[in-house]
Amino acid sequence: MDEMTRTAVSVAEVPAEAPRLRYDDGREAVQEELSSTRRTARIVGMLVLGGYLTYGVGNAIATGIAAAPDYLSSVSASTLFTASAVWMLLNSALVIGIGTLMLPILRPHNKNIALGYFATRVFEGIILAVGVISLLSLVIVSRSYTEAGAADASYFETLGALAINGNFMAYNVAMVGLGLGSLFFCYLLFRSKLVPRFLAVWGLVGYAIFATGCVLEILGFAGTGLVATIPGGLFEIFFGIWLIAKGFNPSAITIGAAKTAGVLTP
């Protein structure tokens, strides 16, 4: 066997390599993406937890004041009511921020779902803000009621009830949108392995229950929305803490970054 033939046989016997990432041209871009994504994960985690704090505390205080028997005569003079409503409005900025920051992380794995989740968060933020503005209109109603005295009390009570119900309805509509949109979000988390799969499944189940409960609440089954928030709410709290402490799976981020950089080779 001559030299050329031996060389050909040797090359043929070398096993084919499995698909792999080629980093020679994109190592720096991938490493930069890993570092950037770790910072983003911490920020998203803080925004998730911050949303619970701002809307949860603000809503508890504002609706508590609005539930008082004499709320029509006291809301206009309550600085605490206005401040708590402003806290609720801050949540709208936070949830839109979550969607914005998650967009470049999700997009390499599925562009359509990434855009859909961003739209979900924008929808949530806008509808929640509409509800808070409705609640804030109680200040005007209360002021007008105080100036009018006892005259037309039933008229102002009707206006007040509409303002409160407007916030209630807006919240449930926003949460139905969030629940449905987040089903696709959790599916993508599961498929891409950006977080542990048990966490993605937890979110999938939690958001499905949450959306169902809010739909039932809108249909008149009082209390179902509150109960249905428990599994999804616990998921979001744990998810926020996970992102702050652990971040996203580096392997999944590396694959996404390599696709973006054009260095993922068969």
Beta strands, then each sheet from edge to edge (+ up, - down):
strand 1: 20-21
strand 2: 264-265
sheet 1: 1+ 2-
end
